[in-house]
Amino acid sequence: MNILKSLLLIALIACFVSCSKSSSDPEEDTTISEIDKKANLLATGDSANDILSNENFDKMLIEIAYVTGFKPTESAMTQFMDYLKEHTFKTDIQLVYKELSSPVEDELTLQEIADLETKNRTAYNSGSTLAIYIYFADAPAEGDDLEGGLVTLGAVYRNTSMIIHEVTIKQLAARSNLISDADVETTTLNHEFGHLFGLVNLGTDMVNDHESQSENSGGELAGDNHCNQSGCLMRAELLFGGSSGKSIRANSIAKYEAGIKAGCTLSGNSVLKLLQHTASKSNAAVVGLDPECILDIRANGGR
């Protein structure tokens, strides 16, 4: 009987050791913890329906990565959240802030920004949660001309990736007594996120044709994924900064986009003019989507 008990005890110990080894197998752990990033590396607008509706994702996690000293204002983030809840069916939206050290660059190209995202991003789609990454930088865009007003405030370059050049926003807002940092931040965030909504004709189909046209690299008129309706947040003027600066602006964008293509790059001078005009009329520098853009996003699952 004692021999039988001893054999059973040995068998139990062997089983326990085997199970423990199996559960701590590094190869298995690696497989379980590996993050699938492919769904967050698509083109701008490809996740429009997922952002607008709750069909595949009913939660949104937004990682706000910012360089020390360049955190977005609380007011802008409140207005940004209101904008998301106004136009999407996401009611569970979480902001997670991540403070980063400076990359110590005088200027940044989109490729460099994408490389920083690869290094620093931690939020990716998981289960019923859709993840967005927004980086607030301490360096301007490559090719900016602040004195000439030809600067880039922000850009979207993937389906869930956005860059905000916070240093440029602060410099631009300081030029006006009517406009605050929060005003420029809010307009930039909401405009660029409008492209993640798929506007205009960038993943969300138009119900009625309201896409503006501009000259492409071949000198031909083509749709530019912006709105032609007066007063809309998605107006093309916010992209180009007016007709007089188009050629110079195109050259600076070419430097900025070296290696990676942006869905949109937002012009600083034109945003400032728009906000000043709006503020002088209503005492509030708030710019919204026009009825045509709202019609489009509603048809693609939004509010």
N, C-alpha and C positions, 0 to 999 in steps of 0.2 A: 504493500500500500504506500509506504514512504517513497519507494522508487517511482511509483506512478505519479505521486504528487510532485516529485522533483522534476519529472519529465514535463508535466503540465506547466510548471513554473518556468522552466527553460523555454518552452514553446511560447508562452505569453510574453516573456522578455524579448525574445527574438522578433515576435510580431510587432511589439511596441517600437523597437529600434528601427525596424524596416519602415513602419509608418512615419516615424519621425524623420527619417532620412528622406523619404519620398516627399513629405510636405515642405522640406527645406531645400529641395533640389533647386539650385540656382537657375538652371535652364527653364524649369517650370515657372519660377517666379518671374523671370524675364518675359516669358510669353504672356503671363497674366497682366503684368504692369505695363506692357508696351502700349503706347498711345497711337491710335490710327489718326494721322493728321491729314489724310488725303482730302476729306470732305471740307477742310478749311483752307485748301490751297487751290481753289477753283477761280474762275474769272469773275470780275465785278458783275454783280447782278444775278449770278447763277443760283444764289440762295434766296432770291427775293420772296418767293412764296413761303419758304420756311421761316423767314423773318416776319412776314406779314400775318400769316395764319398760325393756327395751332394744330394743323393736320399732322405734322411729323414731330414738332417740338412745341411744348407748351410753356417752356421756361427759357429765359435768356440770361446768360452770364457774360458781362462785359468787363474785360480786364483793362483797367486804365493804368498803363505803364507811363511813368513820367520821370524826367530827370529832376534831381533834387533842385528845388527852387522854381520849378516850372509846372507845378500841380495846377490843374484847371480850377477855376473859381467854383465855389459851392452853388452860386446863383446860376451859372451856366449849366451845371450838371442837373440841377433841379428842372430847368426849362427843357433840357435835352430829354430827361425822363418823361416829362409831360408830353413832349412831341412823340415819343415812341408809343406811349399809352394811347395817344389820340389816334394814331394811324395804324397800329397793329393790335392784334387780339391777345398779345402777351400781357398778362397781369402780374406774373411772377418774374420780375426783372431785377437782377442783382448786380451792383457795381462792386468790383474788387480792385482796390488800389495797390499798385506795386511801385515803390520808389526805386529808381535806378541811378547809378553813377553816370556821369557824363561820358560819352564816347570820345570827347575831346576832339571834335572836328569843326573846322571853320564853316563848312557847308556839307550837306548830305545829298546824295543821289538816291533815287528810289531803290536801287540795288543795295546800297549800303543800309538803307532803312529795312529792307527785307532781310538782310543778313542779321541785323540787330534783333529783328523779330524772331528769327530762328534760334538765336542765342537766349532770348529772354522770355519768350511767350510760354505760359504754362496752361492757359485755358483753351481747350479744344472740345468739340462736340462730344457729348457723352450721354447715352440714353435719351431722355426726352429734353435735354438741355442743349440749346444752341449757343455756341461761344463766339464772341466778337473780341477783337484785339485793337485797341487804340493807343498809339504812342504819341506822347506830348514831348517834343524835342526842344533842346536848347540851342540847336543850330538851324540856320535858314536853309532853304532849298538851293541846290547848286544852280548858279546862273541868275540869282536874284539881283535886282537893282532897286534898293530901297528908296534912294533919292528920286529915281524916275517913277516910283510907284508901281513898278512891275515886279511884284513879289508873289510867291505862292504861300497861301495860308494853310492849305491842307490838300490831301489827295486820298483817293481810294485806289488800291492796286490789286486787291483780291476780293473774293466774295465775303470775307469776314475780317478784312484788314484795312486799317486807316491810319494815316499819319496827320498830326496837327503840329505845325511849326509854331509852337507857343511863343518862342522868342520873337518871332515876326509879328504875331498878334499883339503882343505888348507894345512893341515899337510903333505899330500902326495906330493902335487905340490912343496912344499918347499924343498923337497929332491932332486930336479933336477934343473939344470941351463937351461935345454932345454925346460922345460914344465912350463906353467903358470896355475894359477887357472882356467882361462877361458878355456884352453885346456881340462882339466880334467872335468870341468862342462859340456862342450859341448858334449864330448864323453859319459858321463854318461847319460845326458838327452836324447841324440839321441838313445843310445842303449836301454834304458828303454822304450822310446816311440816306438821303433821298436816292442816291445812286445805288446804295445797297438794297433799297426798296425796289430797284429795277427801273428807276426813272432816269431819263425819258427814253423809252424804247430800248432799254438796256437790261432785258430779262423780264420786264413786265410789258406786255403788249399794250399799245395805245387803243383806247376805245374810239377816240377821234384823233385825227392827225393834228398834233400840235408840237411836233419836233422841229426845232429851228435848224437852219442849215448854215454851214460855213465852208470856206475853201479847205480842201484836204491837201495833203502833201503834193498831189499832182496838179493843184490849181483848179480843181473841179468842185462845184458845190455838192455837199453831201450832208446827211444828217449828223448832228454832233452830240446827240443824247442829252440835249437841253431843251427847255420849254420856250415857246415863242409868245406866251401870254404875258401881258403887261403886269408887273408887280409880283410875279411868281418867284418863289425862293429858288427855283431851278432855271431861271433865265440864263441865256447864253452869255450875256454881258458879264456875269460873275466869273465866267471861264476866261474870257479874253481881255477884259478890262477896257473895252471900247475899241472901235475900229482902228483908231490911230496907232494903237500899240500892238496890233496883231502880229506883224512880222517880227518885231523885236521879242515879243512874248513867245512866239513859236520857237525862236532860237534858244531862249532860256529853258523852255520846256524840253527841247531836244537834249540839252545837257543834263537836265534833271532826270529824264527818263532813260538815260543810257543804261542798257542792260535789262530794263523791265518797263512795261507799258502801264500807264495809269488809266483808270476808268475816267478820272477827272482830276484836274489840278485847279484849285480855286484862286482867282486873282485878288490880291489884297486891295489895290486901289479902287476897283469897282465895288467891292463889298463896302468899303468905307463910305463911298459916295451914296450907295443905296441906303445904308443905315442912317447917314446924316439926313437924307431926304425924308426917310420914314419918321425919324425922331422929330424933325422940325414940324411935321404935319400932325403927329399924334402924341407927342411926348413919350413915346415908347418905341424903341428900335427893334420891333418884332416883325419878322417877315415870314409869311406862311406859304403853303402850297396853294396854287390856284385850283378852281373847280375841275379842270381837265386832268391835272395830276392826281387829284383825289379820286376822280372817277376811275382812273387807271388802276390805282392800288386797291380800290374796292373790288374791282373785277378780278384781281389776282389774290384775293383772300384777305385783304386788309380792311380797316374800318372806313 
